[in-house]
Amino acid sequence: MRFLKEFASQRFRIALCGAIAILLSWAATTCAQSGSSIPAAPPVFREVTDEAGRTVRIPQPVRRIVSLAPSLTETVYALGLEDHLVGDTDYCDYPPEAQKKTKVGGGINPSLEEIASLHPDIVLVTKKFNRLETVHALETLGISSYATDPHTVDEIIASSKRLADVLGAPEAGASIAEVMQQHLSNLQEHIGALPPKRVLFVVWSQPLISVGKGTFIADALRRAGAVSVVDSEQDWPQVSLEEVARLQPDFLVFADSHSDSASPAVEALATLPGWSIVDAVGHRRFAVISEAVNRPAPRIVSAIEDLARQLHPDAFGEKPKNSKGKMEKENSPPSQRRASHDSYSPHALEGYLTIPGGQACAH
């Protein structure tokens, strides 16, 4: 009798466990079915004001970036966000790894089809370099764009920091800004009390084009202990040789991506008709620095430091490498491609020579 009771009790427990298992299985199936019917959460956007004054809605988080300017590509790499960079322009050549990214054409006329195929969360543009038509076309495609527009070295630092925040890397932006400010402060300690050298920054030699006083390049010259002899409200004024001869700059400054190729071309300047009336040419007082000076990106500080050392070697306990006062560059950029400028307006130069007889540069 006791055995029968235990057997019945055991069968009851087995039946109960089976019922519980069936109930749990049914509940799981019901949850799965109901879960599949719940709509996905809507995408999250953040509204920011870019440097062109536009209110921009940016998907969060930013996972896919397209850059339409070399300076912006450099900044993305400096922030450590290169894995999120899915496309850039034909002229984005620094760092060298940027050349391996998917190319979307030039900054002036990029391929909208190529950009759309990359499904970017955001396209980075500059106000002066890229066209407004490109921005409007991106808007039509439902693609967000963010514009930068720095005009001074301080604004380049602030712009890099803001961009870092927009891209979700505020700590990296703060760190880069701090390093840039520290380098500039150290440089000021060396040359701050010295009289500035009067220089002519040569953008193009024939016709002769320099920089106006409102450009970030002119500000970079000032940071390097120099002042442009060209006092113009235009960003890229054309200057006559007669005017240069009247102004007689202490140095001529050129930007190039590779100093070894630049030196012979700069030397050849003395043989061009008319240039002999410029004392700095006759005495070979040239300074050749990295094309980084042409790009409003964190690397511009290295170009400023390089120029300061060439113009004021004694302040750093250094001596010119030759009797003519031209110091050899210490850190040539690894890029072997042509330099590119991304600060011209679309209606300005389509390309330019950073040195006489040198390589053609495009934005």
C-alpha positions in Angstrom: 0.0 0.0 0.0 2.8 2.3 0.9 4.5 1.5 -2.4 1.3 2.4 -4.3 1.2 5.7 -2.6 4.8 6.5 -3.4 4.3 5.4 -7.0 1.2 7.7 -7.3 3.1 10.6 -5.7 6.0 10.1 -8.1 3.7 10.0 -11.1 2.1 13.2 -9.9 5.4 15.0 -9.7 6.4 13.8 -13.2 3.1 15.1 -14.6 3.5 18.4 -12.8 7.0 18.9 -14.1 5.8 18.1 -17.6 3.0 20.6 -17.3 5.4 23.3 -16.1 7.8 22.5 -19.0 4.9 22.9 -21.5 3.9 26.1 -19.9 7.4 27.6 -20.0 7.8 26.5 -23.6 4.5 28.2 -24.5 5.5 31.4 -22.7 8.8 31.5 -24.5 7.2 31.1 -27.9 4.6 33.7 -27.1 7.3 36.2 -26.0 9.3 35.6 -29.1 6.3 36.1 -31.3 5.3 39.2 -29.5 8.8 40.5 -29.6 9.1 40.3 -33.4 6.0 42.4 -33.7 7.4 45.2 -31.6 8.7 48.0 -34.0 12.4 48.8 -33.8 13.3 51.9 -31.9 13.5 55.0 -34.1 17.1 56.2 -34.9 18.6 58.7 -32.5 19.7 62.1 -33.9 21.6 65.0 -32.4 21.2 68.6 -33.5 24.3 70.7 -33.7 25.2 74.1 -35.3 28.1 73.8 -37.7 30.6 76.6 -38.4 28.6 77.7 -41.4 25.7 78.5 -39.0 23.5 75.7 -40.1 21.5 73.4 -37.8 22.5 69.9 -38.6 20.8 66.6 -37.5 23.5 63.9 -37.1 22.7 60.2 -36.5 24.0 58.9 -33.2 26.4 57.3 -32.8 28.5 58.4 -35.8 29.9 55.1 -37.3 30.5 56.0 -40.9 32.3 59.2 -42.1 33.0 60.6 -45.5 35.5 63.5 -45.7 35.5 66.0 -48.6 38.6 67.9 -47.7 42.2 66.9 -47.0 42.3 68.9 -43.8 39.3 67.1 -42.4 40.7 63.7 -43.3 43.9 64.6 -41.4 41.8 65.7 -38.4 39.8 62.4 -38.4 43.1 60.5 -38.3 44.5 62.8 -35.6 41.4 62.0 -33.5 41.9 58.3 -33.9 38.7 57.8 -35.8 40.2 56.5 -39.0 38.3 53.2 -38.7 35.1 55.2 -39.1 36.3 57.0 -42.2 34.8 55.1 -45.1 35.6 57.5 -47.9 37.6 60.7 -48.8 38.7 62.7 -51.8 41.4 62.0 -54.5 43.6 64.6 -52.8 43.4 63.2 -49.2 47.0 62.0 -49.0 48.0 62.4 -45.4 48.6 60.3 -43.5 49.6 57.8 -46.3 47.0 55.4 -45.1 44.3 57.8 -46.2 45.2 57.1 -49.8 43.8 53.6 -49.3 40.3 54.8 -48.4 37.5 54.6 -51.0 37.8 57.7 -53.2 34.7 59.8 -54.0 36.3 62.2 -56.5 37.5 65.7 -55.9 36.3 68.1 -53.3 34.8 70.5 -55.8 32.8 67.9 -57.8 32.6 64.7 -55.7 30.6 61.7 -56.9 27.2 61.9 -55.1 26.5 58.3 -56.2 29.7 57.1 -54.6 29.1 59.0 -51.4 25.5 57.6 -51.2 26.8 54.0 -51.8 29.0 54.3 -48.7 25.9 55.0 -46.5 27.7 57.7 -44.3 26.2 59.0 -41.1 27.9 62.3 -41.8 29.8 64.0 -44.6 32.5 66.5 -43.5 32.9 69.6 -45.6 34.6 73.0 -45.4 32.7 76.2 -46.0 35.2 77.8 -48.4 36.5 74.7 -50.2 33.4 72.7 -50.9 30.5 73.9 -52.9 27.1 74.8 -51.5 25.5 72.9 -54.3 27.2 69.7 -52.9 25.7 70.4 -49.5 22.2 70.9 -50.9 22.5 67.7 -53.0 23.5 65.7 -49.9 20.5 67.2 -48.1 18.2 66.0 -50.9 19.7 62.5 -50.5 19.0 62.6 -46.8 22.7 62.7 -45.9 23.8 65.0 -43.1 26.9 67.2 -43.6 28.9 69.2 -41.1 30.9 72.3 -42.3 34.1 73.8 -40.7 35.4 77.3 -41.3 38.5 78.3 -39.3 40.3 81.5 -40.2 43.1 81.6 -37.6 45.3 79.1 -35.9 43.3 79.4 -32.7 40.2 78.8 -34.7 41.8 75.6 -36.2 42.4 74.4 -32.7 38.8 75.2 -31.6 37.4 73.7 -34.8 39.2 70.4 -34.3 37.9 70.3 -30.8 34.3 70.9 -31.9 34.6 68.3 -34.6 35.8 65.8 -32.1 32.7 66.4 -30.0 30.4 66.1 -33.0 32.0 62.8 -34.0 31.7 61.4 -30.5 35.4 61.7 -29.4 35.5 64.8 -27.1 38.4 63.4 -25.0 40.6 63.0 -28.1 39.6 66.6 -29.2 40.5 68.1 -25.8 43.8 66.2 -25.8 44.8 67.4 -29.3 43.8 71.0 -28.5 46.0 70.9 -25.4 49.0 69.5 -27.3 48.7 72.1 -30.0 48.4 74.9 -27.5 51.4 73.6 -25.6 53.6 73.5 -28.7 52.6 77.0 -29.7 53.2 78.3 -26.1 56.7 76.7 -26.1 57.4 78.3 -29.5 56.4 81.7 -28.2 58.9 81.4 -25.4 61.7 81.0 -28.0 60.8 83.7 -30.5 58.2 85.9 -28.8 60.6 88.7 -28.1 62.3 88.6 -31.5 61.4 91.0 -34.3 59.4 89.2 -37.0 61.0 88.4 -40.3 59.3 90.1 -43.3 58.4 87.3 -45.7 56.6 86.7 -49.0 54.6 83.4 -49.0 54.6 82.2 -52.6 51.4 80.3 -53.5 52.1 80.5 -57.2 55.0 82.1 -59.1 53.6 82.8 -62.6 51.5 84.9 -62.0 52.8 85.6 -58.6 50.1 84.9 -56.0 50.5 85.2 -52.2 48.2 85.2 -49.2 46.1 88.0 -47.7 46.2 89.1 -44.1 42.9 87.5 -43.3 43.9 83.9 -44.1 44.9 81.3 -41.6 48.2 81.0 -43.5 49.0 84.6 -42.7 48.2 83.9 -39.0 50.5 80.8 -39.2 53.3 83.0 -40.5 52.8 85.4 -37.5 53.0 82.4 -35.1 56.3 81.4 -36.7 57.8 84.9 -36.1 57.1 86.3 -39.5 54.9 88.8 -41.1 53.7 88.8 -44.7 54.8 91.8 -46.7 51.6 91.6 -48.7 48.9 93.7 -46.9 45.8 92.7 -48.8 42.1 92.2 -47.9 41.9 89.5 -50.6 42.6 86.0 -49.5 44.8 85.1 -52.5 46.1 88.4 -54.0 48.1 88.6 -57.2 51.3 90.6 -56.7 53.7 92.1 -59.2 57.4 91.5 -59.1 57.9 95.3 -59.0 55.9 95.5 -55.9 57.9 92.6 -54.3 61.1 94.4 -55.3 59.8 97.6 -53.6 58.9 95.6 -50.4 62.1 93.5 -50.4 61.1 90.7 -48.1 63.7 89.1 -45.9 62.7 85.6 -46.9 60.6 83.8 -49.5 58.5 81.0 -48.1 57.3 78.0 -50.1 55.2 75.0 -49.1 55.8 71.6 -50.5 55.1 68.0 -49.6 58.7 66.9 -50.1 61.7 69.2 -49.4 64.2 67.2 -51.6 62.1 68.0 -54.7 61.4 71.5 -53.6 65.0 72.7 -53.2 66.1 72.5 -56.9 62.9 74.1 -58.0 63.3 77.0 -55.5 66.9 77.5 -56.6 65.6 77.7 -60.2 63.5 80.7 -59.2 66.7 82.8 -59.4 67.0 82.1 -63.1 63.4 83.2 -64.0 63.1 86.6 -65.7 62.7 89.5 -63.3 63.2 87.7 -60.1 66.8 88.9 -59.8 65.6 92.3 -58.6 64.4 90.6 -55.4 67.3 90.6 -52.9 66.0 87.5 -51.1 66.2 85.6 -54.4 69.7 86.7 -55.2 70.9 85.8 -51.7 68.9 82.5 -51.7 67.0 83.4 -48.6 64.3 80.7 -49.0 62.3 78.7 -46.4 60.6 75.5 -47.6 58.1 74.0 -45.2 55.6 71.2 -45.3 52.3 71.6 -47.2 50.7 71.1 -43.8 50.7 75.0 -43.6 48.1 75.0 -46.3 45.7 72.8 -44.4 43.6 73.9 -41.4 44.3 70.8 -39.4 46.3 69.9 -36.3 49.5 69.2 -38.3 49.8 72.9 -39.1 51.6 73.4 -35.8 54.5 71.3 -37.0 54.8 73.5 -40.1 54.8 76.6 -37.9 57.5 75.2 -35.7 59.6 74.2 -38.8 59.3 77.7 -40.3 60.2 79.3 -37.0 63.4 77.3 -36.8 64.3 78.3 -40.3 63.7 82.0 -39.8 65.1 82.2 -36.3 67.7 79.4 -35.9 69.7 81.2 -33.2 66.7 81.2 -30.9 66.9 77.4 -30.9 70.6 77.1 -30.6 70.9 76.0 -34.3 72.8 77.3 -37.2 71.7 77.4 -40.9 72.8 74.5 -42.9 74.3 76.7 -45.5 75.7 80.2 -45.8 72.5 81.5 -47.4 70.4 81.0 -44.3 68.2 78.2 -45.5 67.9 75.5 -42.9 67.3 71.9 -44.0 64.0 70.5 -42.9 64.1 68.2 -40.0 60.9 66.2 -40.5 59.9 65.7 -44.1 56.3 64.4 -44.3 56.2 60.8 -45.6 53.7 61.6 -48.3 55.2 61.5 -51.8 52.0 62.6 -53.5 51.3 66.1 -54.7 50.3 68.6 -52.0 46.8 69.8 -51.9 45.1 72.9 -50.6 41.6 72.9 -49.2 41.1 76.5 -48.2 40.4 78.1 -51.6 36.8 79.0 -52.5 35.3 77.1 -55.5 35.7 80.3 -57.6 39.4 80.7 -56.8 42.3 78.7 -58.3 41.5 75.3 -59.6 45.1 74.3 -58.9 48.4 75.9 -58.1 52.1 75.5 -57.9 53.5 75.7 -54.4 57.0 76.2 -55.8 58.2 77.4 -59.2 58.5 74.5 -61.5 57.3 72.2 -58.8 54.3 69.8 -58.7 50.8 71.0 -59.5 48.5 71.1 -56.5 44.8 70.7 -56.5 42.4 71.3 -53.6 
